[in-house]
């Protein structure tokens, strides 16, 4: 059984994933850029049932201004501010782990770039990786 672990910067929020990711994506939407404080967010989609959290509970910000029009629950450490994962009300059985919080991110290989029309102009997406200009 696969096992992936991760935590926030200060170590207050920790998690264990007992499944391989269902999807590996890079999101270029403006809200992910703002939350990450960077050009994009790298994400593993994993079944919610396969994730166990320990330590302090993450705080949640309900992002009601997403480009998709849906509400995105953005979970972060209340102590250090690290973004940990996101949830979508339209997909309640999945969570979206921010791969920068993985203890070992060697297995992260992006299979798709989302919201590519919002990407920073200096970001180059390899030609062999599929992109979606907007999420449908």
The first five atom37 places (N, CA, C, CB, O) and aatype in JSON, in Angstrom:
{
  "aatype": [20, 20, 20, 20, 20, 20, 20, 20, 20, 20, 20, 20, 20, 20, 20, 20, 20, 20, 20, 20, 20, 20, 20, 20, 20, 20, 20, 20, 20, 20, 20, 20, 20, 20, 20, 20, 20, 20, 20, 20, 20, 20, 20, 20, 20, 20, 20, 20, 20, 20, 20, 20, 20, 20, 20, 20, 20, 20, 20, 20, 20, 20, 20, 20, 20, 20, 20, 20, 20, 20, 20, 20, 20, 20, 20, 20, 20, 20, 20, 20, 20, 20, 20, 20, 20, 20, 20, 20, 20, 20, 20, 20, 20, 20, 20, 20, 20, 20, 20, 20, 20, 20, 20, 20, 20, 20, 20, 20, 20, 20, 20, 20, 20, 20, 20, 20, 20, 20, 20, 20, 20, 20, 20, 20, 20, 20, 20, 20, 20, 20, 20, 20, 20, 20, 20, 20],
  "atom_mask": [
    [1, 1, 1, 1, 1],
    [1, 1, 1, 1, 1],
    [1, 1, 1, 1, 1],
    [1, 1, 1, 1, 1],
    [1, 1, 1, 1, 1],
    [1, 1, 1, 1, 1],
    [1, 1, 1, 1, 1],
    [1, 1, 1, 1, 1],
    [1, 1, 1, 1, 1],
    [1, 1, 1, 1, 1],
    [1, 1, 1, 1, 1],
    [1, 1, 1, 1, 1],
    [1, 1, 1, 1, 1],
    [1, 1, 1, 1, 1],
    [1, 1, 1, 1, 1],
    [1, 1, 1, 1, 1],
    [1, 1, 1, 1, 1],
    [1, 1, 1, 1, 1],
    [1, 1, 1, 1, 1],
    [1, 1, 1, 1, 1],
    [1, 1, 1, 1, 1],
    [1, 1, 1, 1, 1],
    [1, 1, 1, 1, 1],
    [1, 1, 1, 1, 1],
    [1, 1, 1, 1, 1],
    [1, 1, 1, 1, 1],
    [1, 1, 1, 1, 1],
    [1, 1, 1, 1, 1],
    [1, 1, 1, 1, 1],
    [1, 1, 1, 1, 1],
    [1, 1, 1, 1, 1],
    [1, 1, 1, 1, 1],
    [1, 1, 1, 1, 1],
    [1, 1, 1, 1, 1],
    [1, 1, 1, 1, 1],
    [1, 1, 1, 1, 1],
    [1, 1, 1, 1, 1],
    [1, 1, 1, 1, 1],
    [1, 1, 1, 1, 1],
    [1, 1, 1, 1, 1],
    [1, 1, 1, 1, 1],
    [1, 1, 1, 1, 1],
    [1, 1, 1, 1, 1],
    [1, 1, 1, 1, 1],
    [1, 1, 1, 1, 1],
    [1, 1, 1, 1, 1],
    [1, 1, 1, 1, 1],
    [1, 1, 1, 1, 1],
    [1, 1, 1, 1, 1],
    [1, 1, 1, 1, 1],
    [1, 1, 1, 1, 1],
    [1, 1, 1, 1, 1],
    [1, 1, 1, 1, 1],
    [1, 1, 1, 1, 1],
    [1, 1, 1, 1, 1],
    [1, 1, 1, 1, 1],
    [1, 1, 1, 1, 1],
    [1, 1, 1, 1, 1],
    [1, 1, 1, 1, 1],
    [1, 1, 1, 1, 1],
    [1, 1, 1, 1, 1],
    [1, 1, 1, 1, 1],
    [1, 1, 1, 1, 1],
    [1, 1, 1, 1, 1],
    [1, 1, 1, 1, 1],
    [1, 1, 1, 1, 1],
    [1, 1, 1, 1, 1],
    [1, 1, 1, 1, 1],
    [1, 1, 1, 1, 1],
    [1, 1, 1, 1, 1],
    [1, 1, 1, 1, 1],
    [1, 1, 1, 1, 1],
    [1, 1, 1, 1, 1],
    [1, 1, 1, 1, 1],
    [1, 1, 1, 1, 1],
    [1, 1, 1, 1, 1],
    [1, 1, 1, 1, 1],
    [1, 1, 1, 1, 1],
    [1, 1, 1, 1, 1],
    [1, 1, 1, 1, 1],
    [1, 1, 1, 1, 1],
    [1, 1, 1, 1, 1],
    [1, 1, 1, 1, 1],
    [1, 1, 1, 1, 1],
    [1, 1, 1, 1, 1],
    [1, 1, 1, 1, 1],
    [1, 1, 1, 1, 1],
    [1, 1, 1, 1, 1],
    [1, 1, 1, 1, 1],
    [1, 1, 1, 1, 1],
    [1, 1, 1, 1, 1],
    [1, 1, 1, 1, 1],
    [1, 1, 1, 1, 1],
    [1, 1, 1, 1, 1],
    [1, 1, 1, 1, 1],
    [1, 1, 1, 1, 1],
    [1, 1, 1, 1, 1],
    [1, 1, 1, 1, 1],
    [1, 1, 1, 1, 1],
    [1, 1, 1, 1, 1],
    [1, 1, 1, 1, 1],
    [1, 1, 1, 1, 1],
    [1, 1, 1, 1, 1],
    [1, 1, 1, 1, 1],
    [1, 1, 1, 1, 1],
    [1, 1, 1, 1, 1],
    [1, 1, 1, 1, 1],
    [1, 1, 1, 1, 1],
    [1, 1, 1, 1, 1],
    [1, 1, 1, 1, 1],
    [1, 1, 1, 1, 1],
    [1, 1, 1, 1, 1],
    [1, 1, 1, 1, 1],
    [1, 1, 1, 1, 1],
    [1, 1, 1, 1, 1],
    [1, 1, 1, 1, 1],
    [1, 1, 1, 1, 1],
    [1, 1, 1, 1, 1],
    [1, 1, 1, 1, 1],
    [1, 1, 1, 1, 1],
    [1, 1, 1, 1, 1],
    [1, 1, 1, 1, 1],
    [1, 1, 1, 1, 1],
    [1, 1, 1, 1, 1],
    [1, 1, 1, 1, 1],
    [1, 1, 1, 1, 1],
    [1, 1, 1, 1, 1],
    [1, 1, 1, 1, 1],
    [1, 1, 1, 1, 1],
    [1, 1, 1, 1, 1],
    [1, 1, 1, 1, 1],
    [1, 1, 1, 1, 1],
    [1, 1, 1, 1, 1],
    [1, 1, 1, 1, 1],
    [1, 1, 1, 1, 1],
    [1, 1, 1, 1, 1]
  ],
  "atom_positions": [
    [[0.84, -1.18, 0.0], [0.0, 0.0, 0.0], [0.89, 1.25, 0.0], [-0.96, 0.0, 1.23], [1.81, 1.35, 0.81]],
    [[0.62, 2.18, -0.91], [1.44, 3.4, -0.95], [1.24, 4.23, 0.31], [1.1, 4.23, -2.2], [0.17, 4.21, 0.93]],
    [[2.26, 4.95, 0.66], [2.17, 5.83, 1.82], [2.95, 7.1, 1.53], [2.72, 5.14, 3.1], [4.14, 7.05, 1.21]],
    [[2.27, 8.22, 1.63], [2.88, 9.52, 1.4], [2.59, 10.38, 2.62], [2.36, 10.19, 0.09], [1.47, 10.4, 3.11]],
    [[3.6, 11.09, 3.1], [3.42, 11.94, 4.26], [3.76, 13.38, 3.9], [4.29, 11.46, 5.43], [4.45, 13.66, 2.92]],
    [[3.25, 14.29, 4.73], [3.54, 15.69, 4.51], [3.16, 16.52, 5.73], [2.8, 16.2, 3.28], [2.58, 16.02, 6.69]],
    [[3.52, 17.79, 5.65], [3.23, 18.69, 6.76], [3.4, 20.13, 6.33], [4.15, 18.39, 7.96], [3.94, 20.43, 5.26]],
    [[2.91, 21.02, 7.17], [3.1, 22.45, 6.94], [4.53, 22.84, 7.33], [2.06, 23.29, 7.75], [5.3, 22.0, 7.8]],
    [[4.87, 24.08, 7.14], [6.22, 24.56, 7.42], [6.61, 24.39, 8.88], [6.33, 26.02, 7.04], [7.74, 23.99, 9.17]],
    [[5.7, 24.68, 9.81], [6.04, 24.58, 11.24], [5.81, 23.19, 11.82], [5.23, 25.58, 12.03], [6.23, 22.92, 12.94]],
    [[5.16, 22.31, 11.08], [4.93, 20.93, 11.54], [3.68, 20.76, 12.38], [6.1, 20.48, 12.32], [3.42, 19.65, 12.87]],
    [[2.88, 21.81, 12.56], [1.66, 21.68, 13.36], [0.59, 20.84, 12.67], [1.11, 23.05, 13.66], [-0.15, 20.12, 13.34]],
    [[0.5, 20.92, 11.35], [-0.48, 20.14, 10.59], [0.28, 19.08, 9.81], [-1.34, 21.05, 9.62], [1.15, 19.4, 9.0]],
    [[-0.05, 17.82, 10.05], [0.6, 16.7, 9.37], [-0.46, 15.82, 8.73], [1.49, 15.87, 10.35], [-1.61, 15.81, 9.14]],
    [[-0.03, 15.07, 7.71], [-0.97, 14.15, 7.08], [-0.26, 12.92, 6.56], [-1.72, 14.84, 5.95], [0.95, 12.9, 6.34]],
    [[-1.07, 11.87, 6.38], [-0.64, 10.6, 5.8], [-1.63, 10.26, 4.7], [-0.55, 9.46, 6.89], [-2.84, 10.24, 4.94]],
    [[-1.12, 9.99, 3.5], [-1.96, 9.59, 2.38], [-1.7, 8.11, 2.12], [-1.67, 10.46, 1.08], [-0.56, 7.7, 1.9]],
    [[-2.76, 7.31, 2.15], [-2.6, 5.86, 1.97], [-3.07, 5.4, 0.59], [-3.36, 5.12, 3.06], [-3.56, 4.28, 0.44]],
    [[-2.93, 6.25, -0.4], [-3.29, 5.9, -1.79], [-2.41, 6.73, -2.72], [-4.82, 6.17, -2.08], [-1.86, 7.76, -2.34]],
    [[-2.3, 6.25, -3.93], [-1.62, 7.06, -4.94], [-2.58, 8.13, -5.43], [-1.12, 6.17, -6.12], [-3.79, 7.96, -5.34]],
    [[-2.07, 9.23, -5.93], [-2.95, 10.29, -6.39], [-3.78, 9.85, -7.6], [-2.14, 11.54, -6.73], [-3.33, 9.07, -8.44]],
    [[-5.0, 10.38, -7.66], [-5.86, 10.13, -8.81], [-5.48, 11.02, -9.97], [-7.33, 10.34, -8.44], [-5.74, 10.71, -11.13]],
    [[-4.84, 12.16, -9.65], [-4.47, 13.13, -10.67], [-3.36, 14.02, -10.13], [-5.7, 13.98, -11.11], [-3.32, 14.33, -8.94]],
    [[-2.46, 14.44, -11.02], [-1.38, 15.38, -10.68], [-1.51, 16.56, -11.63], [0.04, 14.71, -10.79], [-1.38, 16.41, -12.84]],
    [[-1.76, 17.74, -11.08], [-1.99, 18.91, -11.93], [-1.2, 20.13, -11.46], [-3.48, 19.24, -11.97], [-0.76, 20.21, -10.31]],
    [[-1.05, 21.06, -12.37], [-0.54, 22.38, -12.06], [-1.68, 23.35, -12.38], [0.79, 22.73, -12.87], [-2.2, 23.35, -13.5]],
    [[-2.05, 24.16, -11.4], [-3.14, 25.11, -11.61], [-2.55, 26.52, -11.71], [-4.18, 25.03, -10.45], [-1.79, 26.96, -10.85]],
    [[-2.93, 27.21, -12.78], [-2.43, 28.55, -13.05], [-3.5, 29.62, -12.79], [-1.95, 28.64, -14.49], [-3.3, 30.78, -13.17]],
    [[-4.62, 29.27, -12.16], [-5.66, 30.28, -11.93], [-5.12, 31.38, -11.0], [-6.94, 29.63, -11.32], [-4.21, 31.14, -10.2]],
    [[-5.68, 32.55, -11.12], [-5.19, 33.69, -10.34], [-5.34, 33.46, -8.84], [-5.95, 34.96, -10.73], [-4.49, 33.9, -8.06]],
    [[-6.4, 32.77, -8.42], [-6.57, 32.54, -6.99], [-5.53, 31.57, -6.44], [-7.96, 32.03, -6.7], [-5.09, 31.74, -5.3]],
    [[-5.14, 30.56, -7.2], [-4.06, 29.67, -6.76], [-2.74, 30.44, -6.72], [-3.94, 28.44, -7.7], [-1.92, 30.23, -5.83]],
    [[-2.54, 31.33, -7.69], [-1.33, 32.15, -7.67], [-1.29, 33.0, -6.4], [-1.26, 33.05, -8.93], [-0.26, 33.1, -5.74]],
    [[-2.42, 33.6, -6.07], [-2.47, 34.44, -4.87], [-2.27, 33.63, -3.6], [-3.8, 35.19, -4.8], [-1.53, 34.04, -2.7]],
    [[-2.93, 32.46, -3.52], [-2.79, 31.65, -2.32], [-1.37, 31.14, -2.16], [-3.77, 30.48, -2.37], [-0.83, 31.14, -1.05]],
    [[-0.76, 30.71, -3.26], [0.6, 30.15, -3.18], [1.67, 31.24, -3.09], [0.87, 29.27, -4.4], [2.79, 30.98, -2.67]],
    [[1.29, 32.46, -3.49], [2.3, 33.52, -3.54], [3.34, 33.21, -4.6], [2.97, 33.69, -2.17], [4.51, 33.58, -4.47]],
    [[2.9, 32.53, -5.66], [3.81, 32.09, -6.7], [3.06, 32.07, -8.04], [4.39, 30.68, -6.37], [1.92, 32.52, -8.13]],
    [[3.71, 31.55, -9.06], [3.14, 31.55, -10.41], [2.05, 30.51, -10.61], [4.23, 31.33, -11.42], [1.25, 30.63, -11.54]],
    [[2.01, 29.48, -9.77], [1.04, 28.4, -9.92], [1.01, 27.57, -8.66], [1.36, 27.52, -11.15], [1.8, 27.8, -7.74]],
    [[0.12, 26.61, -8.64], [0.01, 25.69, -7.51], [0.13, 24.27, -8.06], [-1.34, 25.89, -6.73], [-0.51, 23.93, -9.06]],
    [[0.94, 23.43, -7.41], [1.08, 22.03, -7.81], [0.22, 21.19, -6.87], [2.59, 21.57, -7.78], [0.27, 21.36, -5.65]],
    [[-0.56, 20.29, -7.46], [-1.63, 19.64, -6.69], [-1.73, 18.15, -7.02], [-2.97, 20.32, -6.97], [-1.61, 17.74, -8.17]],
    [[-1.95, 17.36, -5.97], [-2.33, 15.96, -6.1], [-3.79, 15.84, -5.71], [-1.43, 15.03, -5.22], [-4.17, 16.26, -4.62]],
    [[-4.62, 15.29, -6.57], [-6.0, 14.95, -6.21], [-5.97, 13.56, -5.59], [-6.96, 15.01, -7.47], [-5.51, 12.6, -6.21]],
    [[-6.48, 13.45, -4.36], [-6.49, 12.16, -3.68], [-7.86, 11.94, -3.04], [-5.37, 12.08, -2.6], [-8.53, 12.9, -2.67]],
    [[-8.28, 10.68, -2.91], [-9.55, 10.4, -2.24], [-9.48, 10.87, -0.78], [-9.88, 8.88, -2.3], [-8.52, 10.6, -0.07]],
    [[-10.51, 11.57, -0.36], [-10.57, 12.1, 1.0], [-10.41, 10.98, 2.03], [-11.9, 12.84, 1.23], [-9.76, 11.18, 3.06]],
    [[-10.99, 9.82, 1.76], [-10.93, 8.7, 2.69], [-9.51, 8.15, 2.86], [-11.84, 7.59, 2.2], [-9.24, 7.44, 3.82]],
    [[-8.6, 8.48, 1.95], [-7.22, 7.97, 2.01], [-6.29, 8.91, 2.76], [-6.69, 7.74, 0.6], [-5.09, 8.63, 2.83]],
    [[-6.8, 10.01, 3.31], [-5.95, 10.99, 3.99], [-6.31, 11.04, 5.47], [-6.1, 12.39, 3.34], [-7.48, 11.19, 5.84]],
    [[-5.28, 10.92, 6.3], [-5.44, 11.05, 7.74], [-4.61, 12.24, 8.2], [-5.02, 9.74, 8.49], [-3.42, 12.32, 7.92]],
    [[-5.25, 13.15, 8.92], [-4.56, 14.33, 9.44], [-4.25, 14.13, 10.91], [-5.41, 15.6, 9.24], [-4.98, 13.45, 11.63]],
    [[-3.15, 14.73, 11.35], [-2.79, 14.71, 12.76], [-2.23, 16.08, 13.14], [-1.76, 13.58, 13.07], [-1.93, 16.9, 12.28]],
    [[-2.09, 16.29, 14.44], [-1.62, 17.59, 14.91], [-2.77, 18.57, 14.98], [-0.51, 18.13, 14.0], [-3.91, 18.19, 15.26]],
    [[-2.49, 19.81, 14.72], [-3.48, 20.87, 14.76], [-4.38, 20.8, 13.53], [-2.81, 22.25, 14.86], [-3.91, 20.48, 12.44]],
    [[-5.64, 21.1, 13.72], [-6.57, 21.15, 12.57], [-6.25, 22.37, 11.71], [-8.04, 21.2, 13.05], [-5.98, 23.46, 12.22]],
    [[-6.29, 22.16, 10.4], [-6.07, 23.27, 9.48], [-7.25, 24.22, 9.53], [-5.84, 22.75, 8.04], [-8.39, 23.81, 9.78]],
    [[-6.98, 25.49, 9.3], [-8.04, 26.49, 9.19], [-8.51, 26.53, 7.76], [-7.54, 27.9, 9.66], [-7.8, 26.1, 6.85]],
    [[-9.72, 27.04, 7.55], [-10.3, 27.06, 6.21], [-10.72, 28.47, 5.81], [-11.51, 26.12, 6.14], [-11.33, 29.21, 6.58]],
    [[-10.37, 28.82, 4.59], [-10.85, 30.05, 3.96], [-11.74, 29.63, 2.81], [-9.66, 30.99, 3.47], [-11.31, 28.88, 1.93]],
    [[-12.98, 30.1, 2.8], [-13.9, 29.78, 1.7], [-13.71, 30.81, 0.6], [-15.37, 29.76, 2.18], [-14.09, 31.97, 0.74]],
    [[-13.12, 30.36, -0.48], [-12.85, 31.21, -1.64], [-14.08, 31.21, -2.53], [-11.59, 30.71, -2.43], [-14.37, 30.23, -3.23]],
    [[-14.81, 32.31, -2.49], [-16.05, 32.43, -3.26], [-15.84, 33.21, -4.55], [-17.13, 33.11, -2.42], [-16.81, 33.57, -5.23]],
    [[-14.59, 33.47, -4.9], [-14.29, 34.26, -6.1], [-13.5, 33.46, -7.13], [-13.52, 35.51, -5.72], [-12.78, 34.05, -7.94]],
    [[-13.62, 32.14, -7.11], [-12.86, 31.32, -8.06], [-13.35, 31.55, -9.49], [-12.99, 29.82, -7.69], [-14.5, 31.89, -9.72]],
    [[-12.44, 31.36, -10.42], [-12.77, 31.55, -11.84], [-13.82, 30.55, -12.33], [-11.52, 31.43, -12.69], [-14.52, 30.82, -13.3]],
    [[-13.92, 29.4, -11.66], [-14.91, 28.4, -12.05], [-16.31, 28.78, -11.6], [-14.54, 27.05, -11.47], [-17.3, 28.24, -12.11]],
    [[-16.4, 29.7, -10.65], [-17.69, 30.08, -10.11], [-18.1, 29.26, -8.89], [-18.73, 29.96, -11.17], [-19.06, 29.61, -8.2]],
    [[-17.38, 28.18, -8.63], [-17.67, 27.34, -7.47], [-16.88, 27.81, -6.25], [-17.35, 25.88, -7.78], [-15.9, 28.54, -6.37]],
    [[-17.32, 27.39, -5.08], [-16.62, 27.72, -3.84], [-15.48, 26.72, -3.65], [-17.6, 27.69, -2.62], [-15.67, 25.51, -3.78]],
    [[-14.29, 27.23, -3.35], [-13.13, 26.41, -3.06], [-12.78, 26.59, -1.59], [-11.91, 26.78, -3.98], [-12.53, 27.71, -1.13]],
    [[-12.77, 25.48, -0.84], [-12.34, 25.54, 0.56], [-10.82, 25.39, 0.56], [-13.03, 24.42, 1.43], [-10.29, 24.35, 0.17]],
    [[-10.14, 26.43, 1.01], [-8.68, 26.45, 1.01], [-8.2, 26.3, 2.46], [-8.12, 27.76, 0.37], [-8.38, 27.19, 3.28]],
    [[-7.57, 25.15, 2.74], [-7.13, 24.83, 4.1], [-5.66, 25.18, 4.26], [-7.36, 23.34, 4.42], [-4.84, 24.93, 3.37]],
    [[-5.33, 25.77, 5.41], [-3.98, 26.24, 5.68], [-3.68, 26.11, 7.16], [-3.79, 27.7, 5.21], [-4.59, 26.0, 7.98]],
    [[-2.39, 26.14, 7.5], [-1.97, 26.1, 8.9], [-2.21, 27.48, 9.52], [-0.46, 25.69, 9.03], [-1.78, 28.5, 8.97]],
    [[-2.9, 27.51, 10.64], [-3.18, 28.76, 11.32], [-1.96, 29.36, 11.99], [-4.25, 28.56, 12.33], [-1.98, 30.54, 12.35]],
    [[-0.91, 28.59, 12.17], [0.31, 29.09, 12.81], [1.29, 29.67, 11.79], [0.99, 27.97, 13.59], [1.71, 30.82, 11.92]],
    [[1.66, 28.88, 10.78], [2.68, 29.33, 9.82], [2.09, 29.81, 8.49], [3.66, 28.22, 9.56], [2.81, 30.42, 7.7]],
    [[0.81, 29.54, 8.24], [0.16, 30.01, 7.02], [0.33, 29.13, 5.8], [0.66, 31.34, 6.7], [-0.18, 29.46, 4.74]],
    [[1.04, 28.02, 5.92], [1.24, 27.14, 4.76], [-0.08, 26.63, 4.2], [2.14, 25.94, 5.14], [-0.91, 26.11, 4.96]],
    [[-0.3, 26.77, 2.89], [-1.48, 26.14, 2.29], [-1.27, 24.63, 2.27], [-1.75, 26.69, 0.85], [-0.22, 24.16, 1.83]],
    [[-2.26, 23.87, 2.74], [-2.12, 22.41, 2.86], [-2.92, 21.68, 1.77], [-2.58, 21.95, 4.24], [-2.38, 20.83, 1.06]],
    [[-4.2, 22.03, 1.65], [-5.04, 21.36, 0.66], [-6.27, 22.19, 0.38], [-5.45, 19.95, 1.13], [-6.57, 23.15, 1.09]],
    [[-6.97, 21.81, -0.68], [-8.23, 22.46, -1.04], [-9.32, 21.41, -1.18], [-8.07, 23.27, -2.36], [-9.05, 20.23, -1.4]],
    [[-10.55, 21.88, -1.05], [-11.71, 21.04, -1.25], [-12.7, 21.74, -2.16], [-12.37, 20.68, 0.1], [-12.77, 22.97, -2.19]],
    [[-13.45, 20.96, -2.89], [-14.47, 21.51, -3.79], [-15.81, 20.9, -3.41], [-14.12, 21.23, -5.29], [-15.92, 19.67, -3.3]],
    [[-16.82, 21.72, -3.22], [-18.14, 21.2, -2.85], [-18.69, 20.29, -3.95], [-19.12, 22.36, -2.59], [-19.47, 19.38, -3.66]],
    [[-18.29, 20.52, -5.19], [-18.74, 19.68, -6.3], [-18.09, 18.3, -6.29], [-18.45, 20.37, -7.61], [-18.58, 17.38, -6.95]],
    [[-16.98, 18.14, -5.55], [-16.28, 16.85, -5.47], [-15.95, 16.56, -4.01], [-14.98, 16.86, -6.34], [-14.78, 16.6, -3.62]],
    [[-16.98, 16.27, -3.19], [-16.76, 16.12, -1.75], [-15.92, 14.92, -1.33], [-18.07, 16.03, -1.08], [-15.45, 14.87, -0.19]],
    [[-15.72, 13.96, -2.21], [-14.94, 12.76, -1.86], [-13.46, 12.89, -2.21], [-15.51, 11.56, -2.56], [-12.69, 11.95, -2.0]],
    [[-13.05, 14.04, -2.75], [-11.65, 14.26, -3.13], [-11.11, 15.47, -2.37], [-11.51, 14.46, -4.67], [-11.86, 16.4, -2.05]],
    [[-9.8, 15.45, -2.1], [-9.13, 16.66, -1.64], [-7.91, 16.87, -2.52], [-8.73, 16.55, -0.12], [-7.42, 15.95, -3.18]],
    [[-7.44, 18.09, -2.52], [-6.38, 18.5, -3.44], [-5.17, 18.98, -2.62], [-6.88, 19.63, -4.4], [-5.1, 20.13, -2.2]],
    [[-4.24, 18.06, -2.41], [-3.05, 18.31, -1.59], [-2.08, 19.22, -2.34], [-2.35, 16.97, -1.21], [-1.8, 19.0, -3.52]],
    [[-1.58, 20.24, -1.66], [-0.53, 21.1, -2.23], [0.77, 20.31, -2.12], [-0.43, 22.51, -1.47], [1.25, 20.05, -1.02]],
    [[1.34, 19.94, -3.26], [2.47, 19.0, -3.25], [3.75, 19.58, -2.63], [2.76, 18.57, -4.66], [4.66, 18.83, -2.29]],
    [[3.81, 20.89, -2.49], [4.96, 21.47, -1.79], [5.01, 21.09, -0.33], [4.93, 22.97, -1.92], [6.05, 21.27, 0.32]],
    [[3.91, 20.57, 0.21], [3.88, 20.15, 1.61], [4.25, 18.68, 1.79], [2.51, 20.4, 2.19], [4.38, 18.21, 2.93]],
    [[4.41, 17.93, 0.69], [4.82, 16.52, 0.8], [6.23, 16.43, 1.36], [4.74, 15.82, -0.59], [7.09, 17.24, 1.03]],
    [[6.47, 15.43, 2.21], [7.82, 15.2, 2.71], [8.75, 14.77, 1.58], [7.81, 14.14, 3.82], [9.94, 15.09, 1.6]],
    [[8.21, 14.05, 0.6], [8.99, 13.63, -0.55], [8.12, 13.86, -1.79], [9.44, 12.13, -0.43], [7.18, 13.1, -2.04]],
    [[8.43, 14.87, -2.55], [7.64, 15.21, -3.74], [8.23, 14.62, -5.02], [7.53, 16.71, -3.87], [7.86, 15.04, -6.11]],
    [[9.15, 13.67, -4.89], [9.79, 13.08, -6.07], [8.8, 12.42, -7.02], [10.82, 12.07, -5.65], [9.06, 12.35, -8.23]],
    [[7.67, 11.94, -6.49], [6.68, 11.26, -7.32], [5.76, 12.21, -8.07], [5.86, 10.33, -6.47], [4.97, 11.77, -8.91]],
    [[5.85, 13.51, -7.78], [4.96, 14.45, -8.47], [5.44, 14.67, -9.9], [4.9, 15.8, -7.71], [6.54, 15.16, -10.14]],
    [[4.59, 14.3, -10.84], [4.82, 14.54, -12.26], [3.52, 15.12, -12.8], [5.26, 13.22, -13.04], [2.51, 14.41, -12.85]],
    [[3.5, 16.38, -13.22], [2.24, 16.96, -13.68], [1.74, 16.28, -14.95], [2.41, 18.45, -13.93], [2.47, 16.1, -15.92]],
    [[0.46, 15.91, -14.91], [-0.17, 15.28, -16.07], [-1.03, 16.27, -16.84], [-1.03, 14.08, -15.63], [-1.45, 16.0, -17.96]],
    [[-1.29, 17.44, -16.23], [-2.18, 18.41, -16.84], [-1.92, 19.79, -16.24], [-3.66, 18.0, -16.64], [-1.63, 19.91, -15.05]],
    [[-2.02, 20.81, -17.07], [-1.94, 22.2, -16.6], [-3.33, 22.82, -16.79], [-0.84, 23.03, -17.39], [-3.86, 22.86, -17.9]],
    [[-3.92, 23.3, -15.68], [-5.24, 23.91, -15.7], [-5.16, 25.43, -15.73], [-6.05, 23.45, -14.51], [-4.18, 26.01, -15.26]],
    [[-6.18, 26.06, -16.27], [-6.28, 27.52, -16.33], [-5.03, 28.11, -16.99], [-6.48, 28.11, -14.92], [-4.5, 29.13, -16.54]],
    [[-4.58, 27.46, -18.06], [-3.35, 27.88, -18.73], [-3.47, 29.29, -19.32], [-3.0, 26.91, -19.84], [-2.45, 29.93, -19.55]],
    [[-4.69, 29.77, -19.55], [-4.83, 31.13, -20.06], [-4.5, 32.19, -19.01], [-6.24, 31.35, -20.57], [-4.34, 33.36, -19.34]],
    [[-4.4, 31.77, -17.73], [-4.03, 32.69, -16.65], [-2.56, 32.56, -16.23], [-4.92, 32.44, -15.46], [-2.13, 33.23, -15.29]],
    [[-1.82, 31.71, -16.92], [-0.43, 31.49, -16.51], [0.4, 32.76, -16.69], [0.2, 30.33, -17.32], [0.09, 33.61, -17.52]],
    [[1.44, 32.86, -15.9], [2.36, 33.98, -16.04], [3.07, 33.87, -17.39], [3.41, 34.0, -14.86], [3.38, 32.76, -17.82]],
    [[3.32, 34.97, -18.06], [3.88, 34.92, -19.42], [5.27, 34.29, -19.49], [3.94, 36.3, -19.99], [5.68, 33.82, -20.56]],
    [[6.01, 34.28, -18.4], [7.35, 33.71, -18.41], [7.38, 32.22, -18.08], [8.22, 34.46, -17.43], [8.44, 31.61, -18.11]],
    [[6.21, 31.63, -17.78], [6.12, 30.19, -17.49], [5.97, 29.44, -18.81], [4.94, 29.86, -16.53], [5.06, 29.72, -19.59]],
    [[6.85, 28.48, -19.04], [6.79, 27.64, -20.24], [6.24, 26.27, -19.85], [8.18, 27.5, -20.9], [6.75, 25.62, -18.94]],
    [[5.21, 25.84, -20.54], [4.63, 24.52, -20.31], [5.17, 23.59, -21.39], [3.06, 24.57, -20.33], [5.04, 23.89, -22.57]],
    [[5.76, 22.46, -21.01], [6.28, 21.53, -22.01], [5.17, 21.1, -22.98], [6.89, 20.29, -21.33], [4.03, 20.89, -22.58]],
    [[5.53, 20.99, -24.24], [4.57, 20.68, -25.3], [3.89, 19.32, -25.12], [5.25, 20.72, -26.64], [2.78, 19.12, -25.62]],
    [[4.54, 18.39, -24.42], [3.97, 17.06, -24.27], [3.0, 16.93, -23.09], [5.08, 16.06, -24.1], [2.47, 15.84, -22.85]],
    [[2.76, 18.01, -22.36], [1.81, 17.97, -21.24], [0.52, 18.68, -21.65], [2.43, 18.63, -19.95], [0.57, 19.83, -22.07]],
    [[-0.61, 18.01, -21.53], [-1.88, 18.63, -21.91], [-2.19, 19.88, -21.08], [-3.02, 17.62, -21.77], [-1.79, 19.98, -19.92]],
    [[-2.91, 20.81, -21.7], [-3.33, 22.02, -21.01], [-4.82, 22.26, -21.26], [-2.49, 23.24, -21.47], [-5.38, 21.83, -22.28]],
    [[-5.44, 22.94, -20.32], [-6.8, 23.44, -20.49], [-6.74, 24.93, -20.27], [-7.81, 22.74, -19.52], [-6.28, 25.39, -19.22]],
    [[-7.19, 25.7, -21.25], [-7.17, 27.15, -21.12], [-8.03, 27.59, -19.94], [-7.67, 27.81, -22.42], [-7.62, 28.46, -19.17]],
    [[-9.19, 27.0, -19.81], [-10.09, 27.24, -18.7], [-10.64, 25.88, -18.29], [-11.25, 28.24, -19.07], [-10.67, 24.95, -19.09]],
    [[-11.05, 25.78, -17.05], [-11.66, 24.53, -16.61], [-13.1, 24.54, -17.06], [-11.55, 24.33, -15.05], [-13.8, 25.54, -16.91]],
    [[-13.55, 23.42, -17.6], [-14.95, 23.37, -18.08], [-15.86, 22.72, -17.09], [-15.04, 22.64, -19.4], [-17.06, 22.6, -17.34]]
  ]
}
